[in-house]
Amino acid sequence: MAFSLCHGFCVSCPHELALEKKVIVGSSDALVCKNEFRGNQLVLKQQSGLERWVPKETHSPFSISAQASICVPRAMRWWEKTSKPNMTEIKSTQHLVDSLLGAGDKLVIVDFYSPGCGGCKALHPKICQFAEQHPNATFLMVNYEEHRPMCQSLHVRVLPFFRFYRGARGRVSSFSCTNATIKKFRDALGKHGAERCGLGPAKGLEESELTSLASKKGTNFSYPLSSSPPGDFSFYSDSEGRTDMAMASPR
């Protein structure tokens, strides 16, 4: 018989079972049951004193089974620690496309990282500090392991890797850096993060990036017709004027 690690276990038996005694734990009953068990569920909510509980002899064979469950809260992963309100975890290619298009004239920094990348982990606290110091900038976090096809289509070959996008200008900077070369990140943030008047709607991803994404097998996303990249693609416009670019690689 195994005892639960979550304050209780369940006992079931297809035959009648008589219990020898009632165990009192503190001021509450730990077990109150006698006869007419017949397959019903019996829950013991206290564990202390159970060594004194034994079944009486019965004329029918019976079995007792216990199911244990361990409730362990998930530890916060390093890329979730010290995360700021302007830091967003990207869930899909469509999420990335929409986040860039919806940013207006805000500076958007796309941070490509991997959970197993030591440099990414070491640099993360400083990235969080920059996010806190620049609340008007948007930081999009892309997990390379979860979005490998998308990252490969965007030609991300080294981690940590960053791309800066700003309004109608689209991508304005692209580089890799570590703690030792953090000056590159600081300089790019100072150069492209200054307040200025918008020159038009956000451009989002470059045409070359969109073309590469659209040609990747299994990559699905929609993009406005006015900004659709050239190429041999089949477009399907929906009711909102967006174009379906769900394309597979040529066979």
N, C-alpha and C positions, 0 to 999 in steps of 0.2 A: 504494500500500500504506500502510495506517495502522497505527501501533503502539498497543498498548493502554496505558492509563494505570494499569493495575493489574498490572504486572509480567508481561506475557505476552500472546500472542494466538494464535488458532487459524487454521490454514491447511487448506483442504480442496480436493481436486482429483479429478475423476472418472477421470483417466488416470494412467498410470505417470509418476512424476516422480523424476528422479535429482538428487541434491544434489552440488554441486561439492566442498564441503569441510566439515570438522567444525570448529566454532569453539569454542575453549577460553576460558572466562571464569574467571579465578582458578584454582581447583582443581577446578571442576566443568564438565561439558559443557553448553554452552548449546544445542547442537543435535546430535543423533546420529540420523541417518536416511539410509537409502540404498535406493533401488529399492522396488518393491512397495508403493507408497503407496496407490494404488487407492481413493481416497475416504475413507481413514481420517483421523482427526483428529490433527494435529500441534501440540503445545503448546510454544511457546518460552518458557521460564521466566526468561530473562535478556534484557535488551535491548541491553546494550553489546556492540559488535562485530558487530551485525547488518548494518552497512553492507558487511561483507566476505562476506556470504552471498548467493549468486546461484544461480539454477537453471541447470543445463546445458541445452544445446540438446536438444530432443526432437522426435520426428517427429509428435507429437500436440499439438494446441493445449491449453493449460491456463490456468486462471485462479486467482488467489490472492485470497482475501478475508479481511479482518481485522475483528474486532468489538471495539470498545473499550468499556470500561465505567469509569465514574468512581464511586468509593466516597467519598461525602462525608457525614460524620456530621451528623445534623440538629441544628442549633443550638437550644439551649434557648430557648423562647419566654418573653417577659417575665412572663407569668402563671404560669409554672412555676418561675421563679427564687425562691429563698429560701422555697419552700413548706414549711409545717410539717406534722408528722404529723396534726394535728387539722384539716387543710384537705383537703377532698375535692372533686374535680371531678365535677359531676353529669352523668350520661350519658343520662338519659331522664326523662320525666315520672314513670314508675314509680319510678325511683331517688330522685327528690326526695320523692315521697309516702312511700316506705318509710323514707327517712332521717329524716324528721320524726317519723313514728310510732314509730320505733325508738330515738329519742333519750332516752326516759324524761323525767326532770325537768331534763336538761341544757339550757343555753341554746344555741339554734341560730341562727346568723346566716347568712342567705342573701345572698350577694354577687353581684349581677347586673353583668356587665361585658361589654365588647366589645374584641376585639384591636385595633381601630382607634381606640379611645377614649383620647385623650391624658390626660384626667383620671383614667381608670381606671388607666392605666399609672403615672402620677405618685403615685397614692394607694396602689398595691399594696404597696410596702415597709412602709408604716405598718400596713396591715392584717395583714401577716405578723408585725410586731412585736407587735400586739395578740394575735394567735393564740398567739405564743410566751409572752406574759405571762399568758394565760388558757388553760392546757392542758385545763381541764375543759369549755370551751366547744367547740362544733363549728361549723366554718365550711364552708358548702356553696357552691362556686363554680359559677355558671351562666353559660355563654357565650351571650350574646344571639344571636350570629350562627348558632350551631349549634342553638339551641332557640327560634327566633323565635316560632313559634305558641304555645308554652307561655308565653313571657314576655309576649306580647300578651294572652293570656287572663288573666294575673295582673296586667294593667294596669301593666306596667313601661313607662314612656314617657320616662324620662330616665335617663342613666347618668353615673357609677356610682350604683347604687340598692341599698338594704339593707332587709331585713326580719328582725326578731328574733322568734323563737318560743320559748316556755318552757312545757314540760309541759302540764298540763291547761288552762292559760290560753290556749294557742294563740298567735296573733300578738299581740305586746305593743308593737311599735313598727315604723314604716315611714317611711323618709325617704331623701333623696338628700343626699350631701355630697361635698366636695372637700377638698383640703389646706387651703384657706382656712377651711373650716367643719368641720374634723375634730373640734371640740369636741362637736358633736352626736353623733358616733359614740362618743366617749369617755364622754360623760354617759349614753348609753343602755346602754353596756357596764357602767358602774358601777351603774346603777339595776337592771338586770335580771340581772346576772351574779352577784349575791351568793348565797352558799350558803343554802339553805332546804330545809325538808322538802317532799317531793312531795305534791301534793293529789289524785293520781289518774294514770291513764295519759295519755300525751301526746295532745293533741288534733290536732296536725298542722295542715294547711291549714284555712282557714275554709270554711264551707259555701258562701259566695258564690264563693270561689276554686275549689272543687271543681265547682260548677255551671258556672262559666265554662269550666273545662278540659274537662268532659264534653261541652259543646256545641260544642267546637271540632273541626272535621272533621279526622280523622286522628290525634287524640289518644287514646291507649289507656292505661288504667291500671286497677288494682283497688284497692278500698277496703273496709275492714271494714263489715259490715252495720250494726253498732251506730252507726256514724258517718256513714252514707251521707246525702247531702244530699237535700232534697225536690226534686220536679220530675217532669216527665213523661219518665221514663227506663225502659228495659227492663233488669232486673237478672238476671244469671246467676250463681248461687252455685256455687262450686267445692267440692271435698272439704274444704277447710280453712276453709270458712265465709266466704270473701271474695267480694265481688260484682264482676262484670265490668261496668265502666261504659264500654266501648268504644263511644262514640256518635259519630255524624256529624251535622254541622249539617243542619237541615231543608232540603230541596231546594225 
